[in-house]
Amino acid sequence: MTIPANRKASNIERSVKEFLYTQFVVPESMEDNINDGDSEFSSAGLDKWVDVVWLSNGAGKKGVALVQFDVYTRSKGKKAGGDRYGIECARLAQAIYEAMHVDTIQIYNYAVPASPTILTARKIMVLNSDGKFREPQSPGIQVIAGFEDGIARRTLTYRLLLPEDLAGLSYYD
C-alpha cells in the first residue's frame, strides 16, 4: 500500500517550508544571508536567525504536526550595533506571525524535486487547539525572559493538520 502524496510527511514539511520562503518578508539585514538548509533561515554569522523545528509530524496520519519557529537576535551584534532591547527579535517574530496568518497552505508533490506539482484541493490547515484558524498555539508569541548568553529569543508554535485528519482527533490532541 502506497501513501498518497498529500499525506507524506516529506511533502507536508517541504510545502510548509516553501510557503514560508515565499511569504516571509525577509528583513533587509538578512537578505544576502539566507541559508536554504533544512533547519534555519540564516547562517551562523548573522545577528538574527530563525530555527524551524518540527516537534511532531502527525499531519496526514490522523494527527497533528507541530512546527516551532525559534527567533533569535544577538544583543551585541556585529551588524547595526546589535539588539540590546530585543526589539529586532520582536519584529522578526511578528514577521513570522504575519507570514503564517493564513487558513491553509497548499500541498505540493515533491516526487520530482526539481519540478514539484500542486496537489489540487489538498491543503494543510493552520488551526490551533482552541479551534482558531491562523493562530499559533497559546500563549502566542512566547517571549523567553531576558537574554541568555547575549541572545534574545521568541518562540511561535503552530499546529498543522489536514482536513481528513480531523476525524481521527480527540478534543485534546
N, C-alpha and C positions, 0 to 999 in steps of 0.2 A: 504494500500500500504506500503510495507516494503522498507526501504532504503538499496540499495546494500552495501555490506561490504566495498567496496573501496571508498564509498562516506561518510561513517560515520566519524564524527569529532573525536570520541574517537579512532578509528583505525588509522586515519591520525596522530593525536598527539602522540600516543604511538609508531607508526612506526618511526616518526622523532626522538623521544627520544631514542628508541632502536638503531637506526642508529648512533646517536651521541655518545651513550655509547660505541659502538663497534669501531667507527672511531676516536674518540677524544683521542689523546695521553695525558694521564694524567701526569702532572708534578710530579716528584718524591716526592715533599713535600706534595702532595695531595693523594698519592697512598693509604695510610691507612685510609683516612678520607673521602672517597666518600660516600655521603648520597644518597640512592636510593629514596628519597622523590620525590614528584611531581614537586617541583619548583626549586630546586637548586642542584648543583653538589658538594656541600661541607657542612660541619657542621658549626655552628655559631662560633666555637672556632678557626677556621682557619684564617690565614693571607691572603689567596687567595680564592676566590669563584666565581662561575658563576650562576647568576639567569636566568632562562628561562621564558620569559613572552610571552604569546600568546595575541597579540594586537587585532587580528581579526581571525575568523575561517570560512572563506567563501569557502575554497577549498572543492571541491566535491559538491558545491551548486551553480555552475556557478559564482564563485567569487574567491577571493584570501585569503590565510591565511598569516598573518604577524606574524613572530616569532622574538622576540628580545632577544639577549644574552647580559646581562649586566655583565661585567667582573670587579671585584673589587680586590684591594690589599690594605693592611694596610701599611702606611708609617713607623709606629713604631711597627712592629710585634714582637711577642714573638719568632717566629722561624726564624732563619737565619738573625736576625737584621732588618727585615722589608724591605720595598720597597720605600726608600726615594725619588727616582727619577722617579718612575713609570715604571721602566724597566721590572719588572716581570709582571706588568699589560699588557704591550705591548706584551710580549712573550705569555701570556695566550690568549690574543685576537687573536694573529696570529695563535695559535694552533686551536682555534675555526674556524677561517677563512679557514685554510687548511683542517679541517675535513669537512666543508660544501662546499668545492670547487668541487662539483660534478654536473652533469647534472640532475640526477634523484635519488630518494630514493625509495626503494622497500616498497610497502604497504603490511602489514600483517593483517589477520583477527584475532582479539582477542576475538572471541566468547567464546573460552575456553582459559582463560588467561594462564594457566599452559603450554599449547602447542599451540601457535599461528601458523596459517598456512599461507603460502605465497600465495598471490593473483597473480597468473601468469599474466604477461603482464599488470599489474596495477602499475603505478609509480607516484610519486609526482615529479613535475619539480621544480628546483631551477632556477627561471627566474626573473630578476629584471624588473622594469617598463621601463627601457631603452632597453629591449629586449636582455640583455646579460645573458647567462647561467652562473651558478656557482658564481655569484657576488652578494654581498649584495646591498641593496638599497643605493643610494647616501646619504651621502658622503663616503661610505665605512666603514672603522673602524673609528667611531667618537670618538674623544678624548674629554672628559669633562674637561675643563680647571681647572688646579690646583688640590688641594686636599681639599675635604670637610670633616671636622672632622677627618683629618688624613687618609682618604681613597681615593685612586685613582680609576677612573672609565673610562672604554671604552665600547662603545656600538656598536653592529652589529645588523642590522635588515635585515631579509631575507623575500622574497616574495615567497610563495609556492603555486602551483596550479596543478590541474590535467589536462592532455591534453584535456579532454572533457569540461573543464571549459573555454577554450579559446573562444568558440563560444558565450558565454554569456558576454564577457568583452568588454567594450569600450576602446578606446585608453588610457584614463586617469585613469583607475582602477589600 
